[in-house]
Amino acid sequence: MFEEQGVPQALFHGGFGMVAAGCIPKPTFWTFYFYKQLKCFSQECVYRDEDAVIVRNAQGYAGILWNIDEEDRNVALSFAGAGQDAAVYTLVTRTVDEICCNPLKFWHDLGEPAIPTEEETRLIKDGAWPLTESDIITAADGNANLSILVRRNGVVYFTLTRRSYTPDRGYDYDKAVSFH
């Protein structure tokens, strides 16, 4: 913030910063957050190029993928399953792109209200969080293979950790989610 211009009063004023007025995190905020999580996960970098950084620890892998190209793309990844053909992993992704975790788009879609209502502000704040998804990945031939969609101008933070399956006695997830 530059003191010559004073404190901006508009929700999205086009200025610098990682947080908009009203404590609404901008997508850049999450990029810095993802890098902090990556550092906390491990300090052993196993892969890095112009579109990705991946680290490893004893539980698995974590990484950040980004796409500044014009087209969406699926990033195919393969991770060593520690020599165990049937190792099972949990994949968690957190996505920030022009579609999800974009409070500016949400505000624009609401009509760019100069003074948003309490409900509009709540919606914008809700839309400022990364899309979080999970999946189960089973290693084949000793490798865990996956594909992650990274939309244009998107950033995806992921973790791929060994799954510890300890179901509750008497509870059957497959039965609970089936429609039969």
ChimeraX commands (.cxc) that place a marker at each C-alpha (Angstrom):
marker #1 position 0.00,0.00,0.00 radius 0.5
marker #1 position 1.29,3.43,-0.87 radius 0.5
marker #1 position 0.46,6.13,1.67 radius 0.5
marker #1 position 0.20,8.84,-1.02 radius 0.5
marker #1 position -3.06,7.31,-2.25 radius 0.5
marker #1 position -4.55,6.50,1.13 radius 0.5
marker #1 position -6.41,3.35,2.10 radius 0.5
marker #1 position -8.56,2.05,-0.79 radius 0.5
marker #1 position -12.26,1.84,0.03 radius 0.5
marker #1 position -13.38,-0.14,-3.04 radius 0.5
marker #1 position -13.56,-3.93,-2.75 radius 0.5
marker #1 position -11.37,-4.46,-5.83 radius 0.5
marker #1 position -9.46,-1.27,-6.59 radius 0.5
marker #1 position -6.84,-2.70,-8.96 radius 0.5
marker #1 position -4.02,-2.08,-6.52 radius 0.5
marker #1 position -1.24,-4.18,-5.11 radius 0.5
marker #1 position -1.61,-6.76,-2.40 radius 0.5
marker #1 position -2.57,-10.34,-1.76 radius 0.5
marker #1 position -5.76,-9.55,0.16 radius 0.5
marker #1 position -8.61,-7.37,-1.09 radius 0.5
marker #1 position -10.65,-5.01,1.09 radius 0.5
marker #1 position -12.77,-6.95,3.56 radius 0.5
marker #1 position -10.00,-9.54,4.13 radius 0.5
marker #1 position -10.76,-11.38,0.88 radius 0.5
marker #1 position -7.72,-13.42,-0.21 radius 0.5
marker #1 position -6.72,-12.93,-3.84 radius 0.5
marker #1 position -5.40,-15.86,-5.93 radius 0.5
marker #1 position -1.81,-14.66,-5.38 radius 0.5
marker #1 position -2.30,-15.15,-1.64 radius 0.5
marker #1 position -2.93,-18.84,-2.21 radius 0.5
marker #1 position 0.16,-19.22,-4.42 radius 0.5
marker #1 position 2.35,-17.97,-1.57 radius 0.5
marker #1 position 0.41,-20.19,0.86 radius 0.5
marker #1 position 1.01,-23.24,-1.37 radius 0.5
marker #1 position 4.74,-22.59,-1.45 radius 0.5
marker #1 position 4.79,-22.31,2.33 radius 0.5
marker #1 position 2.99,-25.68,2.58 radius 0.5
marker #1 position 5.50,-27.20,0.17 radius 0.5
marker #1 position 8.38,-26.05,2.36 radius 0.5
marker #1 position 6.63,-27.43,5.48 radius 0.5
marker #1 position 6.00,-30.78,3.76 radius 0.5
marker #1 position 9.65,-31.46,2.93 radius 0.5
marker #1 position 12.89,-29.87,1.92 radius 0.5
marker #1 position 13.88,-32.61,-0.55 radius 0.5
marker #1 position 13.09,-31.45,-4.05 radius 0.5
marker #1 position 12.73,-34.39,-6.47 radius 0.5
marker #1 position 11.60,-32.50,-9.58 radius 0.5
marker #1 position 11.56,-28.94,-10.84 radius 0.5
marker #1 position 11.01,-27.37,-14.24 radius 0.5
marker #1 position 9.37,-24.23,-15.65 radius 0.5
marker #1 position 5.86,-25.53,-14.81 radius 0.5
marker #1 position 6.25,-27.60,-11.63 radius 0.5
marker #1 position 7.99,-28.18,-8.31 radius 0.5
marker #1 position 7.66,-31.54,-6.53 radius 0.5
marker #1 position 9.08,-32.56,-3.14 radius 0.5
marker #1 position 9.08,-35.81,-1.17 radius 0.5
marker #1 position 9.04,-37.00,2.42 radius 0.5
marker #1 position 8.50,-40.40,4.09 radius 0.5
marker #1 position 4.69,-40.20,3.64 radius 0.5
marker #1 position 4.71,-39.34,-0.07 radius 0.5
marker #1 position 4.91,-36.34,-2.36 radius 0.5
marker #1 position 3.69,-32.76,-2.61 radius 0.5
marker #1 position 3.93,-30.36,-5.49 radius 0.5
marker #1 position 2.79,-27.23,-7.24 radius 0.5
marker #1 position 1.83,-27.21,-10.91 radius 0.5
marker #1 position 1.07,-24.05,-12.87 radius 0.5
marker #1 position -0.01,-23.16,-16.36 radius 0.5
marker #1 position 0.53,-19.77,-17.95 radius 0.5
marker #1 position -0.23,-21.11,-21.43 radius 0.5
marker #1 position -3.31,-20.28,-23.47 radius 0.5
marker #1 position -4.83,-23.77,-23.22 radius 0.5
marker #1 position -5.91,-25.98,-20.33 radius 0.5
marker #1 position -3.73,-29.06,-19.96 radius 0.5
marker #1 position -3.62,-32.35,-18.13 radius 0.5
marker #1 position -0.31,-32.98,-16.41 radius 0.5
marker #1 position 0.59,-36.68,-16.27 radius 0.5
marker #1 position 2.74,-37.68,-13.30 radius 0.5
marker #1 position 4.22,-41.00,-12.22 radius 0.5
marker #1 position 5.62,-41.64,-8.74 radius 0.5
marker #1 position 7.64,-44.59,-7.54 radius 0.5
marker #1 position 5.51,-46.77,-5.26 radius 0.5
marker #1 position 8.48,-47.88,-3.15 radius 0.5
marker #1 position 8.49,-51.19,-4.99 radius 0.5
marker #1 position 5.01,-52.15,-3.80 radius 0.5
marker #1 position 2.64,-52.95,-6.65 radius 0.5
marker #1 position -0.52,-52.47,-4.62 radius 0.5
marker #1 position 0.43,-49.42,-2.56 radius 0.5
marker #1 position -2.56,-47.11,-2.13 radius 0.5
marker #1 position -2.32,-43.32,-1.93 radius 0.5
marker #1 position -4.61,-40.38,-1.22 radius 0.5
marker #1 position -4.39,-37.56,-3.74 radius 0.5
marker #1 position -5.54,-34.14,-2.53 radius 0.5
marker #1 position -5.56,-31.18,-4.92 radius 0.5
marker #1 position -6.20,-27.50,-4.22 radius 0.5
marker #1 position -6.90,-25.49,-7.36 radius 0.5
marker #1 position -6.74,-21.76,-8.04 radius 0.5
marker #1 position -7.58,-20.55,-11.54 radius 0.5
marker #1 position -9.85,-18.22,-13.47 radius 0.5
marker #1 position -12.91,-20.39,-12.72 radius 0.5
marker #1 position -12.47,-21.33,-9.07 radius 0.5
marker #1 position -10.93,-19.32,-6.25 radius 0.5
marker #1 position -11.40,-16.11,-8.19 radius 0.5
marker #1 position -13.12,-13.50,-6.01 radius 0.5
marker #1 position -12.74,-10.84,-8.72 radius 0.5
marker #1 position -14.78,-12.98,-11.16 radius 0.5
marker #1 position -17.39,-13.59,-8.47 radius 0.5
marker #1 position -17.67,-9.85,-7.78 radius 0.5
marker #1 position -17.89,-9.13,-11.53 radius 0.5
marker #1 position -20.58,-11.81,-12.01 radius 0.5
marker #1 position -22.58,-10.21,-9.17 radius 0.5
marker #1 position -22.58,-6.92,-11.10 radius 0.5
marker #1 position -19.54,-5.28,-9.47 radius 0.5
marker #1 position -21.50,-3.76,-6.58 radius 0.5
marker #1 position -19.74,-0.67,-5.16 radius 0.5
marker #1 position -20.93,-1.61,-1.68 radius 0.5
marker #1 position -21.74,-5.33,-1.60 radius 0.5
marker #1 position -24.51,-6.52,0.68 radius 0.5
marker #1 position -23.64,-8.82,3.56 radius 0.5
marker #1 position -24.78,-11.82,1.48 radius 0.5
marker #1 position -22.77,-10.69,-1.57 radius 0.5
marker #1 position -19.68,-10.23,0.59 radius 0.5
marker #1 position -20.15,-13.73,2.07 radius 0.5
marker #1 position -20.48,-15.20,-1.45 radius 0.5
marker #1 position -17.34,-13.41,-2.64 radius 0.5
marker #1 position -15.39,-14.63,0.40 radius 0.5
marker #1 position -16.66,-18.18,-0.12 radius 0.5
marker #1 position -15.57,-17.99,-3.77 radius 0.5
marker #1 position -12.07,-16.91,-2.73 radius 0.5
marker #1 position -11.08,-20.37,-1.44 radius 0.5
marker #1 position -9.29,-23.00,-3.55 radius 0.5
marker #1 position -11.29,-25.88,-4.98 radius 0.5
marker #1 position -10.24,-28.86,-2.85 radius 0.5
marker #1 position -10.70,-32.39,-4.21 radius 0.5
marker #1 position -9.53,-35.88,-3.27 radius 0.5
marker #1 position -9.06,-39.25,-4.94 radius 0.5
marker #1 position -7.62,-42.69,-4.19 radius 0.5
marker #1 position -4.69,-43.79,-6.35 radius 0.5
marker #1 position -3.50,-47.40,-6.45 radius 0.5
marker #1 position 0.04,-48.04,-7.62 radius 0.5
marker #1 position 0.39,-50.28,-10.69 radius 0.5
marker #1 position 3.72,-51.96,-11.48 radius 0.5
marker #1 position 5.27,-50.12,-8.54 radius 0.5
marker #1 position 4.23,-46.65,-9.77 radius 0.5
marker #1 position 1.40,-44.33,-8.79 radius 0.5
marker #1 position 0.20,-42.71,-12.03 radius 0.5
marker #1 position -2.09,-39.71,-12.08 radius 0.5
marker #1 position -3.25,-36.86,-14.26 radius 0.5
marker #1 position -4.05,-33.40,-12.90 radius 0.5
marker #1 position -5.95,-30.76,-14.85 radius 0.5
marker #1 position -4.27,-27.36,-14.73 radius 0.5
marker #1 position -6.39,-24.74,-16.45 radius 0.5
marker #1 position -4.84,-21.74,-18.16 radius 0.5
marker #1 position -3.56,-19.21,-15.64 radius 0.5
marker #1 position -4.04,-21.85,-12.97 radius 0.5
marker #1 position -2.06,-23.15,-10.01 radius 0.5
marker #1 position -2.63,-26.55,-8.39 radius 0.5
marker #1 position -1.12,-27.65,-5.09 radius 0.5
marker #1 position -1.26,-31.40,-4.53 radius 0.5
marker #1 position -0.25,-34.03,-2.00 radius 0.5
marker #1 position 0.06,-37.72,-2.75 radius 0.5
marker #1 position 0.46,-39.57,0.54 radius 0.5
marker #1 position 0.31,-43.20,1.54 radius 0.5
marker #1 position -3.27,-44.04,2.52 radius 0.5
marker #1 position -3.87,-45.44,5.96 radius 0.5
marker #1 position -7.28,-47.06,5.72 radius 0.5
marker #1 position -8.82,-47.69,9.14 radius 0.5
marker #1 position -12.58,-48.02,8.62 radius 0.5
marker #1 position -14.98,-47.74,11.50 radius 0.5
marker #1 position -16.48,-51.09,12.50 radius 0.5
marker #1 position -19.98,-51.47,11.21 radius 0.5
marker #1 position -19.69,-48.64,8.69 radius 0.5
marker #1 position -19.50,-49.39,4.98 radius 0.5
marker #1 position -18.66,-46.36,2.82 radius 0.5
marker #1 position -19.59,-48.10,-0.43 radius 0.5
marker #1 position -22.98,-49.05,0.98 radius 0.5
marker #1 position -23.57,-45.52,2.31 radius 0.5
marker #1 position -22.92,-43.86,-1.06 radius 0.5
marker #1 position -24.66,-46.46,-3.24 radius 0.5
marker #1 position -28.06,-45.76,-4.71 radius 0.5
marker #1 position -29.26,-49.36,-4.63 radius 0.5
marker link #1:1,2 radius 0.2
marker link #1:2,3 radius 0.2
marker link #1:3,4 radius 0.2
marker link #1:4,5 radius 0.2
marker link #1:5,6 radius 0.2
marker link #1:6,7 radius 0.2
marker link #1:7,8 radius 0.2
marker link #1:8,9 radius 0.2
marker link #1:9,10 radius 0.2
marker link #1:10,11 radius 0.2
marker link #1:11,12 radius 0.2
marker link #1:12,13 radius 0.2
marker link #1:13,14 radius 0.2
marker link #1:14,15 radius 0.2
marker link #1:15,16 radius 0.2
marker link #1:16,17 radius 0.2
marker link #1:17,18 radius 0.2
marker link #1:18,19 radius 0.2
marker link #1:19,20 radius 0.2
marker link #1:20,21 radius 0.2
marker link #1:21,22 radius 0.2
marker link #1:22,23 radius 0.2
marker link #1:23,24 radius 0.2
marker link #1:24,25 radius 0.2
marker link #1:25,26 radius 0.2
marker link #1:26,27 radius 0.2
marker link #1:27,28 radius 0.2
marker link #1:28,29 radius 0.2
marker link #1:29,30 radius 0.2
marker link #1:30,31 radius 0.2
marker link #1:31,32 radius 0.2
marker link #1:32,33 radius 0.2
marker link #1:33,34 radius 0.2
marker link #1:34,35 radius 0.2
marker link #1:35,36 radius 0.2
marker link #1:36,37 radius 0.2
marker link #1:37,38 radius 0.2
marker link #1:38,39 radius 0.2
marker link #1:39,40 radius 0.2
marker link #1:40,41 radius 0.2
marker link #1:41,42 radius 0.2
marker link #1:42,43 radius 0.2
marker link #1:43,44 radius 0.2
marker link #1:44,45 radius 0.2
marker link #1:45,46 radius 0.2
marker link #1:46,47 radius 0.2
marker link #1:47,48 radius 0.2
marker link #1:48,49 radius 0.2
marker link #1:49,50 radius 0.2
marker link #1:50,51 radius 0.2
marker link #1:51,52 radius 0.2
marker link #1:52,53 radius 0.2
marker link #1:53,54 radius 0.2
marker link #1:54,55 radius 0.2
marker link #1:55,56 radius 0.2
marker link #1:56,57 radius 0.2
marker link #1:57,58 radius 0.2
marker link #1:58,59 radius 0.2
marker link #1:59,60 radius 0.2
marker link #1:60,61 radius 0.2
marker link #1:61,62 radius 0.2
marker link #1:62,63 radius 0.2
marker link #1:63,64 radius 0.2
marker link #1:64,65 radius 0.2
marker link #1:65,66 radius 0.2
marker link #1:66,67 radius 0.2
marker link #1:67,68 radius 0.2
marker link #1:68,69 radius 0.2
marker link #1:69,70 radius 0.2
marker link #1:70,71 radius 0.2
marker link #1:71,72 radius 0.2
marker link #1:72,73 radius 0.2
marker link #1:73,74 radius 0.2
marker link #1:74,75 radius 0.2
marker link #1:75,76 radius 0.2
marker link #1:76,77 radius 0.2
marker link #1:77,78 radius 0.2
marker link #1:78,79 radius 0.2
marker link #1:79,80 radius 0.2
marker link #1:80,81 radius 0.2
marker link #1:81,82 radius 0.2
marker link #1:82,83 radius 0.2
marker link #1:83,84 radius 0.2
marker link #1:84,85 radius 0.2
marker link #1:85,86 radius 0.2
marker link #1:86,87 radius 0.2
marker link #1:87,88 radius 0.2
marker link #1:88,89 radius 0.2
marker link #1:89,90 radius 0.2
marker link #1:90,91 radius 0.2
marker link #1:91,92 radius 0.2
marker link #1:92,93 radius 0.2
marker link #1:93,94 radius 0.2
marker link #1:94,95 radius 0.2
marker link #1:95,96 radius 0.2
marker link #1:96,97 radius 0.2
marker link #1:97,98 radius 0.2
marker link #1:98,99 radius 0.2
marker link #1:99,100 radius 0.2
marker link #1:100,101 radius 0.2
marker link #1:101,102 radius 0.2
marker link #1:102,103 radius 0.2
marker link #1:103,104 radius 0.2
marker link #1:104,105 radius 0.2
marker link #1:105,106 radius 0.2
marker link #1:106,107 radius 0.2
marker link #1:107,108 radius 0.2
marker link #1:108,109 radius 0.2
marker link #1:109,110 radius 0.2
marker link #1:110,111 radius 0.2
marker link #1:111,112 radius 0.2
marker link #1:112,113 radius 0.2
marker link #1:113,114 radius 0.2
marker link #1:114,115 radius 0.2
marker link #1:115,116 radius 0.2
marker link #1:116,117 radius 0.2
marker link #1:117,118 radius 0.2
marker link #1:118,119 radius 0.2
marker link #1:119,120 radius 0.2
marker link #1:120,121 radius 0.2
marker link #1:121,122 radius 0.2
marker link #1:122,123 radius 0.2
marker link #1:123,124 radius 0.2
marker link #1:124,125 radius 0.2
marker link #1:125,126 radius 0.2
marker link #1:126,127 radius 0.2
marker link #1:127,128 radius 0.2
marker link #1:128,129 radius 0.2
marker link #1:129,130 radius 0.2
marker link #1:130,131 radius 0.2
marker link #1:131,132 radius 0.2
marker link #1:132,133 radius 0.2
marker link #1:133,134 radius 0.2
marker link #1:134,135 radius 0.2
marker link #1:135,136 radius 0.2
marker link #1:136,137 radius 0.2
marker link #1:137,138 radius 0.2
marker link #1:138,139 radius 0.2
marker link #1:139,140 radius 0.2
marker link #1:140,141 radius 0.2
marker link #1:141,142 radius 0.2
marker link #1:142,143 radius 0.2
marker link #1:143,144 radius 0.2
marker link #1:144,145 radius 0.2
marker link #1:145,146 radius 0.2
marker link #1:146,147 radius 0.2
marker link #1:147,148 radius 0.2
marker link #1:148,149 radius 0.2
marker link #1:149,150 radius 0.2
marker link #1:150,151 radius 0.2
marker link #1:151,152 radius 0.2
marker link #1:152,153 radius 0.2
marker link #1:153,154 radius 0.2
marker link #1:154,155 radius 0.2
marker link #1:155,156 radius 0.2
marker link #1:156,157 radius 0.2
marker link #1:157,158 radius 0.2
marker link #1:158,159 radius 0.2
marker link #1:159,160 radius 0.2
marker link #1:160,161 radius 0.2
marker link #1:161,162 radius 0.2
marker link #1:162,163 radius 0.2
marker link #1:163,164 radius 0.2
marker link #1:164,165 radius 0.2
marker link #1:165,166 radius 0.2
marker link #1:166,167 radius 0.2
marker link #1:167,168 radius 0.2
marker link #1:168,169 radius 0.2
marker link #1:169,170 radius 0.2
marker link #1:170,171 radius 0.2
marker link #1:171,172 radius 0.2
marker link #1:172,173 radius 0.2
marker link #1:173,174 radius 0.2
marker link #1:174,175 radius 0.2
marker link #1:175,176 radius 0.2
marker link #1:176,177 radius 0.2
marker link #1:177,178 radius 0.2
marker link #1:178,179 radius 0.2
marker link #1:179,180 radius 0.2
view
